[in-house]
Amino acid sequence: RRLRRELALTAAAFAQPVTATTRFRRRRRLLVRSLRERAVWVDAERASLLAGAVSADVRPFGVLVERDVVGVLVSCGPDVPAPGEPWAVDEADPRLWWIGRGDLGAVEGTAPLLVAVGTDREAVVFLDLLTGPRVVAVSGERRGAGSTLQALAAQVDARLPVGAVTVADGVLPRFAGP
């Protein structure tokens, strides 16, 4: 009995790095594919604008885009308004609202400034930089934080008009900022 347990633990220890690498590569492919697809960005922006139109007290700050649905994370007071059809409130978090990608129509308003920050299972996670403070700080392990900051700066630069983004010296390698 003990030998079987030890063999199972040893096999799991050897398999864990392989499964972690496979999971990482699968999520990286999802993120890269989604960053290239214009429809993903458009659907994320539309869902954010539609969620903001539900109530004046609601501010969408995050978006999760899956294959068939889009989830919008909203901030509001203690009384979370219930969105009407075609929205569905998440069972675990009442501040996460889901809508089918087919239910997203044209919407008017100022587009959010979304940046992709990663994945959550099969969803690409976007953060709206315009809903928070004017300065975004990235902290953590030096190498990872630097890469994250560079990725965010590149996304913002690609999405805004030419000359709208100024990157300080030392943020991006081989780029002499002001």
Contact map, one row per residue, 1 for C-alpha under 8 A:
1111100000000000000000000000000000000000000000000000000000000000000000000000000000000000000000000000000000000000000000000000000000000000000000000000000000000000000000000000000000
1111110000000000000000000000000000000000000000000000000000000000000000000000000000000000000000000000000000000000000000000000000000000000000000000000000000000000000000000000000000
1111111000000000000000000000000000000000000000000000000000000000000000000000000000000000000000000000000000000000000000000000000000000000000000000000000000000000000000000000000000
1111111100000000000000000000000000000000000000000000000000000000000000000000000000000000000000000000000000000000000000000000000000000000000000000000000000000000000000000000000000
1111111110000000000000000000000000000000000000000000000000000000000000000000000000000000000000000000000000000000000000000000000000000000000000000000000000000000000000000000000000
0111111111000000000000000000000000000000000000000000000000000000000000000000000000000000000000000000000000000000000000000000000000000000000000000000000000000000000000000000000000
0011111111100000000000000000000000000000000000000000000000000000000000000000000000000000000000000000000000000000000000000000000000000000000000000000000000000000000000000000000000
0001111111110000000000000000000000000000000000000000000000000000000000000000000000000000000000000000000000000000000000000000000000000000000000000000000000000000000000000000000000
0000111111111000000000000000000000000000000000000000000000000000000000000000000000000000000000000000000000000000000000000000000000000000000000000000000000000000000000000000000000
0000011111111100000000000000000000000000000000000000000000000000000000000000000000000000000000000000000000000000000000000000000000000000000000000000000000000000000000000000000000
0000001111111110000000000000000000000000000000000000000000000000000000000000000000000000000000000000000000000000000000000000000000000000000000000000000000000000000000000000000000
0000000111111111000000000000000000000000000000000000000000000000000000000000000000000000000000000000000000000000000000000000000000000000000000000000000000000000000000000000000000
0000000011111111100000000000000000000000000000000000000000000000000000000000000000000000000000000000000000000000000000000000000000000000000000000000000000000000000000000000000000
0000000001111111110000000000000000000000000000000000000000000000000000000000000000000000000000000000000000000000000000000000000000000000000000000000000000000000000000000000000000
0000000000111111111000000000000000000000000000000000000000000000000000000000000000000000000000000000000000000000000000000000000000000000000000000000000000000000000000000000000000
0000000000011111111100000000000000000000000000000000000000000000000000000000000000000000000000000000000000000000000000000000000000000000000000000000000000000000000000000000000000
0000000000001111111110000000000000000000000000000000000000000000000000000000000000000000000000000000000000000000000000000000000000000000000000000000000000000000000000000000000000
0000000000000111111111000000000000000000000000000000000000000000000000000000000000000000000000000000000000000000000000000000000000000000000000000000000000000000000000000000000000
0000000000000011111111100000000000000000000000000000000000000000000000000000000000000000000000000000000000000000000000000000000000000000000000000000000000000000000000000000000000
0000000000000001111111110000000000000000000000000000000000000000000000000000000000000000000000000000000000000000000000000000000000000000000000000000000000000000000000000000000000
0000000000000000111111111000000000000000000000000000000000000000000000000000000000000000000000000000000000000000000000000000000000000000000000000000000000000000000000000000000000
0000000000000000011111111100000000000000000000000000000000000000000000000000000000000000000000000000000000000000000000000000000000000000000000000000000000000000000000000000000000
0000000000000000001111111110000000000000000000000000000000000000000000000000000000000000000000000000000000000000000000000000000000000000000000000000000000000000000000000000000000
0000000000000000000111111111000000000000000000000000000000000000000000000000000000000000000000000000000000000000000000000000000000000000000000000000000000000000000000000000000000
0000000000000000000011111111100000000000000000000000000000000000000000000000000000000000000000000000000000000000000000000000000000000000000000000000000000000000000000000000000000
0000000000000000000001111111110000000000000000000000000000000000000000000000000000000000000000000000000000000000000000000000000000000000000000000000000000000000000000000000000000
0000000000000000000000111111111000000000000000000000000000000000000000000000000000000000000000000000000000000000000000101100000000000000000000000000000000000000000000000000000000
0000000000000000000000011111111100000000000000000000000000000000000000000000000000000000000000000000000000000000000000000000000000000000000000000000000000000000000000000000000000
0000000000000000000000001111111110000000000000000000000000000000000000000000000000000000000000000000000000000000000000000000000000000000000000000000000000000000000000000000000000
0000000000000000000000000111111111000000000000000000000000000000000000000000000000000000000000000000000000000000000000000101000000000000000000000000000000000000000000000000000000
0000000000000000000000000011111111100000000000000000000000000000000000000000000000000000000000000000000000000000000001100001000000000000000000000000000000000000000000000000000000
0000000000000000000000000001111111110000000000000000000000000000000000000000000000000000000000000000000000000000000000000000000000000000000000000000000000000000000000000000000000
0000000000000000000000000000111111111000000000000000000000000000000000000000000000000000000000000000000000000000000000000000000000000000000000000000000000000000000000000000000000
0000000000000000000000000000011111111101000000000000000000000000000000000000000000000000000000000000000000000000000000000001000000000000000000000000000000000000000000000000000000
0000000000000000000000000000001111111101100000000000000000000000000000000000000000000000000000000000000000000000000100000000000000000000000000000000000000000000000000000000000000
0000000000000000000000000000000111111100000000000000000000000000000000000000000000000000000000000000000000000000000000000000000000000000000000000000000000000000000000000000000000
0000000000000000000000000000000011111111100000000000000000000000000000000000000000000000000000000000000000000000000000000000000000000000000000000000000000000000000000000000000000
0000000000000000000000000000000001111111110000000000000000000000000000000000000000000000000000000000000000000000000000000000000000000000000000000000000000000000000000000000000000
0000000000000000000000000000000000001111111000000000000000000000000000000000000000000000000000000000000000000000000000000000000000000000000000000000000000000000000000000000000000
0000000000000000000000000000000001101111111100000000000000000000100000000000000000000000000000000000000000000000000000000000000000000000000000000000000000000000000000000000000000
0000000000000000000000000000000000101111111110000000000000000000000000000000000000000000000000000000000000000000000000000000000000000000000000000000000000000000000000000000000000
0000000000000000000000000000000000000111111111000000000000000000000000000000000000000000000000000000000000000000000000000000000000000000000000000000000000000000000000000000000000
0000000000000000000000000000000000000011111111100000000000000000100001000000000000000000000000000000100100000000000000000000000000000000000000000000000000000000000000000000000000
0000000000000000000000000000000000000001111111110000000000000011100001000000000000000000000000000000000000000000000000000000010000000000000000000000000000000000000000000000000000
0000000000000000000000000000000000000000111111111000000000000000000000000000000000000000000000000000000000000011010000000000000000000000000000000000000000000000000000000000000000
0000000000000000000000000000000000000000011111111100000000000000000000000000000000000000000000000000000111100000000000000000000000000000000000000000000000000000000000000000000000
0000000000000000000000000000000000000000001111111110000000000010000001110000000000000000000000000010000100000000000000000000000000000000000000000000000000000000000000000000000000
0000000000000000000000000000000000000000000111111111000000011110000000010000000000000000000000000000000000000001000000000000000000000000000000000000000000000000000000000000000000
0000000000000000000000000000000000000000000011111111100000010000000000000000000000000000000000000000000000111111000000000000000000000000000000000000000000000000000000000000000000
0000000000000000000000000000000000000000000001111111110000000000000000000000000000000000000000000000000000100000000000000000000000000000000000000000000000000000000000000000000000
0000000000000000000000000000000000000000000000111111111001110000000000010100000000000000000000001000000000000000000000000000000000000000000000000000000000000000000000000000000000
0000000000000000000000000000000000000000000000011111111101110000000000000000000000000000000000000000000000000000000000000000000000000000000000000000000000000000000000000000000000
0000000000000000000000000000000000000000000000001111111101000000000000000000000000000000000000000000000000000000000000000000000000000000000000000000000000000000000000000000000000
0000000000000000000000000000000000000000000000000111111101000000000000000000000000110000000000000000000000000000000000000000000000000000000000000000000000000000000000000000000000
0000000000000000000000000000000000000000000000000011111111000000000000000000000010000000000000000000000000000000000000000000000000000000000000000000000000000000000000000000000000
0000000000000000000000000000000000000000000000000001111111100000000000000000000000000000000000000000000000000000000000000000000000000000000000000000000000000000000000000000000000
0000000000000000000000000000000000000000000000000000001111100000000000000001100000000000000000000000000000000000000000000000000000000000000000000000000000000000000000000000000000
0000000000000000000000000000000000000000000000000011111111110000000000000111000010000000000000000000000000000000000000000000000000000000000000000000000000000000000000000000000000
0000000000000000000000000000000000000000000000000011000111111000000000000111000000000000000000000000000000000000000000000000000000100000000000000000000000000000000000000000000000
0000000000000000000000000000000000000000000000011011000001111110000000011110000000000000000000000000000000000000000000000000000100100000000000000000000000000000000000000000000000
0000000000000000000000000000000000000000000000010000000000111110000000011110000000000000000000000000000000000000000000000000001110110000000000000000000000000000000000000000000000
0000000000000000000000000000000000000000000000010000000000011111000000011100000000000000000000000000000000000000000000000000111100000000000000000000000000000000000000000000000000
0000000000000000000000000000000000000000000100110000000000011111100001111000000000000000000000000000000000000000000000000000111000000000000000000000000000000000000000000000000000
0000000000000000000000000000000000000000000100000000000000000111110001110000000000000000000000000000000000000000000000000011110000000000000000000000000000000000000000000000000000
0000000000000000000000000000000000000001001100000000000000000011111011100000000000000000000000000000000000000000000000000011100000000000000000000000000000000000000000000000000000
0000000000000000000000000000000000000000000000000000000000000001111111000000000000000000000000000000000000000000000000000111000000000000000000000000000000000000000000000000000000
0000000000000000000000000000000000000000000000000000000000000000111110000000000000000000000000000000000000000000000000000110000000000000000000000000000000000000000000000000000000
0000000000000000000000000000000000000000000000000000000000000000011111000000000000000000000000000001110000000000000000000000000000000000000000000000000000000000000000000000000000
0000000000000000000000000000000000000000000000000000000000000000111111100000000000000000000000000111100000000000000000000000000000000000000000000000000000000000000000000000000000
0000000000000000000000000000000000000000001100100000000000000011110111110000000000000000000000000111100000000000000000000000000000000000000000000000000000000000000000000000000000
0000000000000000000000000000000000000000000000100000000000000011100011111000000000000000000000011110000000000000000000000000000000000000000000000000000000000000000000000000000000
0000000000000000000000000000000000000000000000110010000000011111000001111100000000000000000000011100000000000000000000000000000000000000000000000000000000000000000000000000000000
0000000000000000000000000000000000000000000000000000000000011110000000111110000000000000000000111000000000000000000000000000000000000000000000000000000000000000000000000000000000
0000000000000000000000000000000000000000000000000010000001111100000000011111000000000000000000111000000000000000000000000000000000000000000000000000000000000000000000000000000000
0000000000000000000000000000000000000000000000000000000001111000000000001111100000000000000000100000000000000000000000000000000000000000000000000000000000000000000000000000000000
0000000000000000000000000000000000000000000000000000000011100000000000000111111100000000000000000000000000000000000000000000000000000000000000000000000000000000000000000000000000
0000000000000000000000000000000000000000000000000000000010000000000000000011111100000000000000000000000000000000000000000000000000000000000000000000000000000000000000000000000000
0000000000000000000000000000000000000000000000000000000000000000000000000001111100000000000000000000000000000000000000000000000000000000000000000000000000000000000000000000000000
0000000000000000000000000000000000000000000000000000000000000000000000000001111110000000000000000000000000000000000000000000000000000000000000000000000000000000000000000000000000
0000000000000000000000000000000000000000000000000000000000000000000000000001111111000000000001100000000000000000000000000000000000000000000000000000000000000000000000000000000000
0000000000000000000000000000000000000000000000000000001001000000000000000000001111100000000000000000000000000000000000000000000000000000000000000000000000000000000000000000000000
0000000000000000000000000000000000000000000000000000000000000000000000000000000111110000100000000000000000000000000000000000000000000000000000000000000000000000000000000000000000
0000000000000000000000000000000000000000000000000000010000000000000000000000000011111011100000001000000000000000000000000000000000000000000000000000000000000000000000000000000000
0000000000000000000000000000000000000000000000000000010000000000000000000000000001111111000000000000000000000000000000000000000000000000000000000000000000000000000000000000000000
0000000000000000000000000000000000000000000000000000000000000000000000000000000000111111000000000000000000000000000000000000000000000000000000000000000000000000000000000000000000
0000000000000000000000000000000000000000000000000000000000000000000000000000000000011111000000000011001000000000000000000000000000000000000000000000000000000000000000000000000000
0000000000000000000000000000000000000000000000000000000000000000000000000000000000111111100000001110000000000000000000000000000000000000000000000000000000000000000000000000000000
0000000000000000000000000000000000000000000000000000000000000000000000000000000000111111110000001110000000000000000000000000000000000000000000000000000000000000000000000000000000
0000000000000000000000000000000000000000000000000000000000000000000000000000000001100011111011111100000000000000000000000000000000000000000000000000000000000000000000000000000000
0000000000000000000000000000000000000000000000000000000000000000000000000000000000000001111111111100000000000000000000000000000000000000000000000000000000000000000000000000000000
0000000000000000000000000000000000000000000000000000000000000000000000000000000000000000111111000000000000000000000000000000000000000000000000000000000000000000000000000000000000
0000000000000000000000000000000000000000000000000000000000000000000000000000000000000000011111000000000000000000000000000000000000000000000000000000000000000000000000000000000000
0000000000000000000000000000000000000000000000000000000000000000000000000000000000000000111111110000000000000000000000000000000000000000000000000000000000000000000000000000000000
0000000000000000000000000000000000000000000000000000000000000000000000000000000100000000111111111000000000000000000000000000000000000000000000000000000000000000000000000000000000
0000000000000000000000000000000000000000000000000000000000000000000000001110000100000000110011111000000000000000000000000000000000000000000000000000000000000000000000000000000000
0000000000000000000000000000000000000000000000000000000000000000000000111100000000000000110011111100000000000000000000000000000000000000000000000000000000000000000000000000000000
0000000000000000000000000000000000000000000000000010000000000000000000111100000000100011110001111110000000000000000000000000000000000000000000000000000000000000000000000000000000
0000000000000000000000000000000000000000000000000000000000000000000011110000000000000011110000011111000000000000000000000000000000000000000000000000000000000000000000000000000000
0000000000000000000000000000000000000000000000100000000000000000000011100000000000000111000000001111101100000000000000000000000000000000000000000000000000000000000000000000000000
0000000000000000000000000000000000000000000000000000000000000000000111000000000000000100000000000111111100000000000000000000000000000000000000000000000000000000000000000000000000
0000000000000000000000000000000000000000001000000000000000000000000111000000000000000000000000000011111100000000000000000000000000000000000000000000000000000000000000000000000000
0000000000000000000000000000000000000000000000000000000000000000000100000000000000000000000000000001111110000000000000000000000000000000000000000000000000000000000000000000000000
0000000000000000000000000000000000000000000000000000000000000000000000000000000000000100000000000011111110000000000000000000000000000000000000000000000000000000000000000000000000
0000000000000000000000000000000000000000001001100000000000000000000000000000000000000000000000000011111111000000000000000000000000000000000000000000000000000000000000000000000000
0000000000000000000000000000000000000000000001000000000000000000000000000000000000000000000000000000011111100000000000000000000000000000000000000000000000000000000000000000000000
0000000000000000000000000000000000000000000001000000000000000000000000000000000000000000000000000000000111110000000000000000000000000000000000000000000000000000000000000000000000
0000000000000000000000000000000000000000000001001100000000000000000000000000000000000000000000000000000011111000000000000000000000000000000000000000000000000000000000000000000000
0000000000000000000000000000000000000000000000001000000000000000000000000000000000000000000000000000000001111100000000000000000000000000000000000000000000000000000000000000000000
0000000000000000000000000000000000000000000000001000000000000000000000000000000000000000000000000000000000111110000000000000000000000000000000000000000000000000000000000000000000
0000000000000000000000000000000000000000000000001000000000000000000000000000000000000000000000000000000000011111000000000000000000000000000000000000000000000000000000000000000000
0000000000000000000000000000000000000000000010001000000000000000000000000000000000000000000000000000000000001111100000000000000000000000000000000000000000000000000000000000000000
0000000000000000000000000000000000000000000010011000000000000000000000000000000000000000000000000000000000000111110000000000000111000000000000000000000000000000000000000000000000
0000000000000000000000000000000000000000000000000000000000000000000000000000000000000000000000000000000000000011111000000000000111000000000000000000000000010010000000000000000000
0000000000000000000000000000000000000000000010000000000000000000000000000000000000000000000000000000000000000001111100000000011110000000000000000000000000000000000000000000000000
0000000000000000000000000000000000000000000000000000000000000000000000000000000000000000000000000000000000000000111110000000011110000000000000000000000100110000000000000000000000
0000000000000000000000000000000000100000000000000000000000000000000000000000000000000000000000000000000000000000011111000001111000000000000000000000000100100000000000000000000000
0000000000000000000000000000000000000000000000000000000000000000000000000000000000000000000000000000000000000000001111100001111000000000000000000000000100000000000000000000000000
0000000000000000000000000000001000000000000000000000000000000000000000000000000000000000000000000000000000000000000111110001110000000000000000000000000000000000000000000000000000
0000000000000000000000000010001000000000000000000000000000000000000000000000000000000000000000000000000000000000000011111111100000000000000000000000000000000000000000000000000000
0000000000000000000000000000000000000000000000000000000000000000000000000000000000000000000000000000000000000000000001111111100000000000000000000000000000000000000000000000000000
0000000000000000000000000010000000000000000000000000000000000000000000000000000000000000000000000000000000000000000000111110000000000000000000000000000000000000000000000000000000
0000000000000000000000000010010000000000000000000000000000000000011000000000000000000000000000000000000000000000000000111111000000000000000000000000000000000000000000000000000000
0000000000000000000000000000000000000000000000000000000000000001111000000000000000000000000000000000000000000000000000111111100000000000000000000000000000000000000000000000000000
0000000000000000000000000000011001000000000000000000000000000001110000000000000000000000000000000000000000000000000111110111110000000000000000000000000000000000000000000000000000
0000000000000000000000000000000000000000000000000000000000000111100000000000000000000000000000000000000000000000000111110011111000000000000000000000000000000000000000000000000000
0000000000000000000000000000000000000000000100000000000000000111000000000000000000000000000000000000000000000000011111000001111100000000000000000000000000000000000000000000000000
0000000000000000000000000000000000000000000000000000000000001110000000000000000000000000000000000000000000000000011110000000111110000000000000000000000000000000000000000000000000
0000000000000000000000000000000000000000000000000000000000011100000000000000000000000000000000000000000000000001111000000000011111110000000000000000000000000000000000000000000000
0000000000000000000000000000000000000000000000000000000000001000000000000000000000000000000000000000000000000001111000000000001111111101000000000000000000000000000000000000000000
0000000000000000000000000000000000000000000000000000000000000000000000000000000000000000000000000000000000000001100000000000000111111100000000000000000000000000000000000000000000
0000000000000000000000000000000000000000000000000000000000111000000000000000000000000000000000000000000000000000000000000000000111111000000000000000000000000000000000000000000000
0000000000000000000000000000000000000000000000000000000000001000000000000000000000000000000000000000000000000000000000000000000111111100000000000000000000000000000000000000000000
0000000000000000000000000000000000000000000000000000000000000000000000000000000000000000000000000000000000000000000000000000000011111111000000000000000000000000000000000000000000
0000000000000000000000000000000000000000000000000000000000000000000000000000000000000000000000000000000000000000000000000000000011011111000000000000000000000000000000000000000000
0000000000000000000000000000000000000000000000000000000000000000000000000000000000000000000000000000000000000000000000000000000000001111100000000000000000000000000000000000000000
0000000000000000000000000000000000000000000000000000000000000000000000000000000000000000000000000000000000000000000000000000000010001111110000000000000000000000000000000000000000
0000000000000000000000000000000000000000000000000000000000000000000000000000000000000000000000000000000000000000000000000000000000000011111000000000000000000000000000000000000000
0000000000000000000000000000000000000000000000000000000000000000000000000000000000000000000000000000000000000000000000000000000000000001111100001101100000000000000000000000000000
0000000000000000000000000000000000000000000000000000000000000000000000000000000000000000000000000000000000000000000000000000000000000000111111001000000000000000000000000000000000
0000000000000000000000000000000000000000000000000000000000000000000000000000000000000000000000000000000000000000000000000000000000000000011111011000000000000000000000000000000000
0000000000000000000000000000000000000000000000000000000000000000000000000000000000000000000000000000000000000000000000000000000000000000001111111000000000000000000000000000000000
0000000000000000000000000000000000000000000000000000000000000000000000000000000000000000000000000000000000000000000000000000000000000000001111111100000000000000000000000000000000
0000000000000000000000000000000000000000000000000000000000000000000000000000000000000000000000000000000000000000000000000000000000000000000011111110000000000000000000000000000000
0000000000000000000000000000000000000000000000000000000000000000000000000000000000000000000000000000000000000000000000000000000000000000000111111111000000000000000000000000000000
0000000000000000000000000000000000000000000000000000000000000000000000000000000000000000000000000000000000000000000000000000000000000000011111111111100000000000000000000000000000
0000000000000000000000000000000000000000000000000000000000000000000000000000000000000000000000000000000000000000000000000000000000000000010001111111110000000000000000000010000000
0000000000000000000000000000000000000000000000000000000000000000000000000000000000000000000000000000000000000000000000000000000000000000000000111111111000000000000000000000000000
0000000000000000000000000000000000000000000000000000000000000000000000000000000000000000000000000000000000000000000000000000000000000000010000011111111100000000000000000000000000
0000000000000000000000000000000000000000000000000000000000000000000000000000000000000000000000000000000000000000000000000000000000000000010000001111111110000000000000000010000000
0000000000000000000000000000000000000000000000000000000000000000000000000000000000000000000000000000000000000000000000000000000000000000000000000111111111000000000000000011000000
0000000000000000000000000000000000000000000000000000000000000000000000000000000000000000000000000000000000000000000000000000000000000000000000000011111111100000000000000000000000
0000000000000000000000000000000000000000000000000000000000000000000000000000000000000000000000000000000000000000001110000000000000000000000000000001111111110000000000000000000000
0000000000000000000000000000000000000000000000000000000000000000000000000000000000000000000000000000000000000000000000000000000000000000000000000000111111111000000000100000000000
0000000000000000000000000000000000000000000000000000000000000000000000000000000000000000000000000000000000000000000000000000000000000000000000000000011111111100000000000000000000
0000000000000000000000000000000000000000000000000000000000000000000000000000000000000000000000000000000000000000001100000000000000000000000000000000001111111110000000000000000000
0000000000000000000000000000000000000000000000000000000000000000000000000000000000000000000000000000000000000000101000000000000000000000000000000000000111111111000010000000000000
0000000000000000000000000000000000000000000000000000000000000000000000000000000000000000000000000000000000000000000000000000000000000000000000000000000011111111110110000000000000
0000000000000000000000000000000000000000000000000000000000000000000000000000000000000000000000000000000000000000000000000000000000000000000000000000000001111111100000000000000000
0000000000000000000000000000000000000000000000000000000000000000000000000000000000000000000000000000000000000000100000000000000000000000000000000000000000111111100000000000000000
0000000000000000000000000000000000000000000000000000000000000000000000000000000000000000000000000000000000000000000000000000000000000000000000000000000000011111110110000000000000
0000000000000000000000000000000000000000000000000000000000000000000000000000000000000000000000000000000000000000000000000000000000000000000000000000000000001111111100000000000000
0000000000000000000000000000000000000000000000000000000000000000000000000000000000000000000000000000000000000000000000000000000000000000000000000000000000001001111110000000000000
0000000000000000000000000000000000000000000000000000000000000000000000000000000000000000000000000000000000000000000000000000000000000000000000000000000000000000111111000000000000
0000000000000000000000000000000000000000000000000000000000000000000000000000000000000000000000000000000000000000000000000000000000000000000000000000000000001001111111000000000000
0000000000000000000000000000000000000000000000000000000000000000000000000000000000000000000000000000000000000000000000000000000000000000000000000000000000011001011111100000000000
0000000000000000000000000000000000000000000000000000000000000000000000000000000000000000000000000000000000000000000000000000000000000000000000000000000000000000001111110000000011
0000000000000000000000000000000000000000000000000000000000000000000000000000000000000000000000000000000000000000000000000000000000000000000000000000000010000000000011111011000011
0000000000000000000000000000000000000000000000000000000000000000000000000000000000000000000000000000000000000000000000000000000000000000000000000000000000000000000001111110000111
0000000000000000000000000000000000000000000000000000000000000000000000000000000000000000000000000000000000000000000000000000000000000000000000000000000000000000000000111111001111
0000000000000000000000000000000000000000000000000000000000000000000000000000000000000000000000000000000000000000000000000000000000000000000000000000000000000000000000011111101110
0000000000000000000000000000000000000000000000000000000000000000000000000000000000000000000000000000000000000000000000000000000000000000000000000100110000000000000000111111101000
0000000000000000000000000000000000000000000000000000000000000000000000000000000000000000000000000000000000000000000000000000000000000000000000000000010000000000000000101111111000
0000000000000000000000000000000000000000000000000000000000000000000000000000000000000000000000000000000000000000000000000000000000000000000000000000000000000000000000000111111000
0000000000000000000000000000000000000000000000000000000000000000000000000000000000000000000000000000000000000000000000000000000000000000000000000000000000000000000000000001111100
0000000000000000000000000000000000000000000000000000000000000000000000000000000000000000000000000000000000000000000000000000000000000000000000000000000000000000000000001111111110
0000000000000000000000000000000000000000000000000000000000000000000000000000000000000000000000000000000000000000000000000000000000000000000000000000000000000000000000011100011111
0000000000000000000000000000000000000000000000000000000000000000000000000000000000000000000000000000000000000000000000000000000000000000000000000000000000000000000001111100001111
0000000000000000000000000000000000000000000000000000000000000000000000000000000000000000000000000000000000000000000000000000000000000000000000000000000000000000000001111000000111
